[in-house]
Amino acid sequence: MLDHGAYTLLTDFQYAREMAIPSIEVAYRICGASTKREKKSVEFVLNEFFYLVQEGWRNKRVDEELSLANSKSESARRSANARWTRSERNANAYANASKTQCYSDSRLQTPEKEAEERQRTTAAAFAAIGFPNPIGQPAFQKIFLEEYDRREEYGWLTQVMEQTIQRCQREGVGVSPHFFEAKHIVEKEERATFENRDALAGAHREEMARSLDEQSERAQERGRFYDECLTEARRRAVDIDVITAERKRACG
C-alpha cells in the first residue's frame, strides 16, 4: 500500500507540473516520507517505475499521456483560437509586414497606419473566439484586446474571456450577449480537453494500481514459499539432531 500511495503521488506531481521530479529528496517531500520504511518505498517506486534523466526522475507512461493530451489540447486550442480564413491570415501577414516596415523607418508611421494596425490586431483577437468581425463598444474591444495579449499567461481562452467580463463589470463597460455565448462554446471545448487528460491519468493510475497489487500478491506468495522452506529446513535440522544424538548413545 505504501508503494501504491507513493506511485500515485509521484505521478500526480508529474501530471500537474508536467516536469521531472528533480531529486529523491523532492520525491520524499512529495510523498511526505519521513520514516526509513516510507523512504525505501519511495526509492523502490522511483527505481521500478521511473527513469532518470538530467532533469530528474520521469515516468514513461506519464510522458506519453502528457504528450498525447498536449497534442489534443493543441488541436482544441487551434479550434478555439484559429478559426481563421485565408483572407484573415493574409491580413495578419500584411499587418506584420506593415509593422516591420514602420519599424525600419519611423517616419512612415502615421496615426492612420497605427489605427489600421490596431484594427487588424483586434479582428484577429475576435476571430480567435469565433467572430469574423469585432463586436461591442470600443471600450469593450480595448479591454478584450488587452486581456487577449496576456493569453499565454492565462493559458486558456476561457480565462481570457472571464477576465474581460470581470474588468468590464468593474469599469462599467457593457458586454455583448454574443460574447457570453462564445465563452460558453470555448469553455466546452477547453473543458473537453481537460476531461480527456484527466481520463487518461485516471486510467493510468488504475492500471498501475492493479500492477502494484499483482506485484504485492506475488511478493506475498514468495514470502509464504520462503517461510515454508524455512520451516522445512528447521524440521530437517531437528531430525538430524535427533539422529545424531541417537548415534552417540548407540556408540557410547
C-alpha positions as CSV (number, residue, x, y, z in Angstrom):
1,M,0.0,0.0,0.0
2,L,2.9,2.3,0.7
3,D,4.2,1.7,-2.8
4,H,0.8,2.4,-4.3
5,G,0.4,5.7,-2.4
6,A,4.0,6.8,-3.4
7,Y,3.4,5.9,-7.0
8,T,0.1,7.9,-7.1
9,L,1.6,11.0,-5.5
10,L,4.7,11.0,-7.7
11,T,2.8,10.5,-11.0
12,D,0.2,13.1,-9.9
13,F,3.1,15.5,-9.4
14,Q,4.4,14.9,-12.9
15,Y,0.9,15.2,-14.4
16,A,0.2,18.5,-12.6
17,R,3.6,20.1,-13.1
18,E,4.5,18.5,-16.4
19,M,8.1,18.3,-15.3
20,A,10.5,15.7,-13.9
21,I,10.9,15.1,-10.2
22,P,14.2,16.9,-9.6
23,S,15.7,14.6,-6.9
24,I,15.0,11.8,-4.4
25,E,14.7,14.4,-1.6
26,V,12.0,16.2,-3.5
27,A,10.3,12.8,-4.0
28,Y,10.4,12.3,-0.3
29,R,8.7,15.7,0.3
30,I,6.1,15.0,-2.4
31,C,5.1,11.7,-0.6
32,G,5.6,13.0,2.9
33,A,8.1,10.2,3.5
34,S,9.8,10.6,6.9
35,T,10.4,7.1,8.2
36,K,13.0,4.7,6.8
37,R,10.3,2.4,5.6
38,E,8.5,5.2,3.7
39,K,11.7,6.4,2.1
40,K,12.5,2.9,0.9
41,S,9.1,2.6,-0.6
42,V,9.6,5.9,-2.5
43,E,13.0,4.7,-3.7
44,F,11.5,1.4,-4.8
45,V,8.8,3.2,-6.8
46,L,11.3,5.5,-8.5
47,N,13.7,2.7,-9.4
48,E,10.9,0.4,-10.6
49,F,8.5,2.8,-12.5
50,F,10.6,5.9,-13.3
51,Y,13.7,6.6,-15.3
52,L,16.4,9.1,-14.5
53,V,17.3,11.9,-16.9
54,Q,19.4,15.1,-16.5
55,E,16.3,17.0,-15.2
56,G,15.4,14.3,-12.7
57,W,13.0,11.3,-12.5
58,R,10.3,10.8,-15.1
59,N,7.6,8.2,-15.7
60,K,7.5,7.0,-19.3
61,R,3.7,6.3,-19.3
62,V,3.0,9.8,-17.9
63,D,5.3,11.3,-20.6
64,E,3.4,9.5,-23.3
65,E,0.0,10.5,-22.0
66,L,1.0,14.1,-21.4
67,S,2.3,14.3,-25.0
68,L,-1.0,12.9,-26.3
69,A,-3.0,15.2,-24.1
70,N,-1.0,18.2,-25.1
71,S,-1.4,17.2,-28.7
72,K,-5.2,17.1,-28.3
73,S,-5.1,20.3,-26.2
74,E,-3.2,22.0,-29.0
75,S,-5.8,20.8,-31.5
76,A,-8.6,22.1,-29.3
77,R,-6.7,25.4,-28.8
78,R,-6.3,25.7,-32.6
79,S,-10.0,25.0,-33.0
80,A,-10.8,27.8,-30.5
81,N,-8.1,30.2,-31.4
82,A,-7.6,29.7,-35.1
83,R,-10.9,30.0,-36.8
84,W,-9.1,31.9,-39.4
85,T,-10.0,32.3,-43.0
86,R,-7.4,32.6,-45.7
87,S,-8.2,36.3,-46.1
88,E,-7.7,36.9,-42.3
89,R,-4.3,35.1,-42.4
90,N,-3.3,37.3,-45.3
91,A,-4.4,40.3,-43.4
92,N,-2.2,39.3,-40.4
93,A,0.7,38.8,-42.7
94,Y,0.1,42.2,-44.2
95,A,-0.1,43.7,-40.7
96,N,3.3,42.1,-39.8
97,A,4.9,43.3,-42.9
98,S,3.5,46.8,-42.3
99,K,4.9,46.7,-38.7
100,T,8.3,45.7,-39.9
101,Q,8.3,48.5,-42.5
102,C,7.2,51.0,-39.9
103,Y,10.0,49.9,-37.5
104,S,12.6,50.3,-40.2
105,D,11.5,53.8,-41.0
106,S,9.6,55.5,-38.1
107,R,8.8,58.5,-40.3
108,L,6.4,56.3,-42.3
109,Q,4.4,55.5,-39.1
110,T,1.3,57.6,-39.2
111,P,-1.8,57.7,-36.9
112,E,-3.8,56.3,-39.7
113,K,-1.5,53.3,-40.1
114,E,-1.4,52.8,-36.3
115,A,-5.2,52.7,-36.3
116,E,-5.3,50.3,-39.2
117,E,-2.8,48.0,-37.4
118,R,-4.9,48.1,-34.2
119,Q,-8.0,47.2,-36.2
120,R,-6.2,44.2,-37.7
121,T,-5.0,43.0,-34.3
122,T,-8.4,43.4,-32.8
123,A,-10.0,41.5,-35.7
124,A,-7.5,38.7,-35.2
125,A,-8.3,38.5,-31.5
126,F,-12.1,38.3,-32.1
127,A,-11.6,35.7,-34.9
128,A,-9.8,33.5,-32.3
129,I,-13.1,33.2,-30.4
130,G,-15.3,32.7,-33.4
131,F,-16.3,36.2,-34.6
132,P,-15.5,37.3,-38.2
133,N,-15.6,40.9,-37.1
134,P,-15.1,42.7,-33.7
135,I,-18.2,43.1,-31.6
136,G,-19.2,45.5,-28.8
137,Q,-18.2,49.1,-27.9
138,P,-14.7,50.4,-28.5
139,A,-14.1,50.4,-24.7
140,F,-15.1,46.7,-24.5
141,Q,-12.8,45.9,-27.5
142,K,-9.9,47.7,-25.9
143,I,-10.3,45.6,-22.6
144,F,-10.6,42.4,-24.5
145,L,-7.6,43.1,-26.6
146,E,-5.5,43.9,-23.5
147,E,-6.6,40.6,-21.9
148,Y,-6.1,38.7,-25.1
149,D,-2.5,39.9,-25.2
150,R,-2.0,38.0,-21.9
151,R,-3.4,34.7,-23.2
152,E,0.0,33.0,-22.8
153,E,-0.1,33.9,-19.1
154,Y,-3.6,32.7,-18.6
155,G,-3.1,29.5,-20.6
156,W,-6.7,29.2,-21.9
157,L,-9.1,31.5,-23.9
158,T,-11.8,30.8,-21.3
159,Q,-9.7,32.6,-18.7
160,V,-9.0,35.5,-21.1
161,M,-12.8,35.9,-21.7
162,E,-13.6,35.6,-18.0
163,Q,-11.0,38.3,-17.1
164,T,-12.5,40.5,-19.8
165,I,-16.0,40.2,-18.3
166,Q,-14.8,40.9,-14.8
167,R,-12.9,44.0,-15.9
168,C,-15.9,45.3,-17.8
169,Q,-18.1,44.8,-14.8
170,R,-15.6,46.7,-12.6
171,E,-15.2,49.5,-15.1
172,G,-18.9,49.8,-16.0
173,V,-18.4,48.7,-19.6
174,G,-21.2,46.7,-21.3
175,V,-20.6,43.2,-22.6
176,S,-22.4,41.8,-25.6
177,P,-24.6,38.7,-25.0
178,H,-22.8,37.2,-28.1
179,F,-19.6,37.3,-26.1
180,F,-21.1,35.2,-23.3
181,E,-22.4,32.7,-25.9
182,A,-18.9,32.5,-27.4
183,K,-17.4,32.0,-24.0
184,H,-19.7,29.1,-23.3
185,I,-18.6,27.4,-26.6
186,V,-14.9,28.0,-26.0
187,E,-15.3,26.7,-22.4
188,K,-16.9,23.5,-23.6
189,E,-14.1,22.8,-26.0
190,E,-11.4,23.5,-23.4
191,R,-13.2,21.5,-20.7
192,A,-13.3,18.5,-23.1
193,T,-9.5,18.8,-23.3
194,F,-9.1,18.8,-19.5
195,E,-11.5,15.8,-19.1
196,N,-9.6,13.9,-21.7
197,R,-6.4,14.5,-19.9
198,D,-7.9,13.5,-16.5
199,A,-9.4,10.4,-18.0
200,L,-6.0,9.3,-19.4
201,A,-4.4,10.0,-16.0
202,G,-7.2,8.1,-14.1
203,A,-6.9,5.1,-16.4
204,H,-3.2,5.1,-16.0
205,R,-3.4,5.2,-12.2
206,E,-6.0,2.4,-12.2
207,E,-3.8,0.2,-14.4
208,M,-0.7,0.9,-12.2
209,A,-2.7,0.2,-9.1
210,R,-3.6,-3.2,-10.5
211,S,0.0,-3.8,-11.4
212,L,1.2,-2.9,-7.9
213,D,-1.5,-5.1,-6.3
214,E,-0.3,-8.0,-8.5
215,Q,3.3,-7.4,-7.5
216,S,2.3,-7.3,-3.9
217,E,0.4,-10.6,-4.2
218,R,3.4,-12.2,-5.9
219,A,5.7,-10.8,-3.2
220,Q,3.4,-12.3,-0.5
221,E,3.4,-15.7,-2.3
222,R,7.2,-15.6,-2.4
223,G,7.2,-14.8,1.3
224,R,4.9,-17.7,2.1
225,F,7.1,-20.0,0.0
226,Y,10.2,-18.8,1.8
227,D,8.5,-19.4,5.1
228,E,7.6,-22.9,4.1
229,C,11.1,-23.6,3.0
230,L,12.5,-22.3,6.3
231,T,10.0,-24.4,8.3
232,E,11.0,-27.5,6.3
233,A,14.7,-26.7,6.8
234,R,14.2,-26.3,10.6
235,R,12.3,-29.6,10.7
236,R,15.1,-31.4,8.9
237,A,17.7,-29.8,11.2
238,V,15.7,-31.2,14.2
239,D,15.6,-34.6,12.6
240,I,19.3,-34.5,12.0
241,D,19.9,-33.5,15.6
242,V,17.8,-36.4,16.9
243,I,19.6,-38.9,14.6
244,T,23.0,-37.6,15.7
245,A,22.0,-37.9,19.4
246,E,20.8,-41.5,18.9
247,R,24.0,-42.5,17.2
248,K,26.1,-41.0,20.0
249,R,24.1,-43.0,22.5
250,A,24.5,-46.2,20.5
251,C,28.2,-45.7,20.2
252,G,28.6,-44.9,23.9
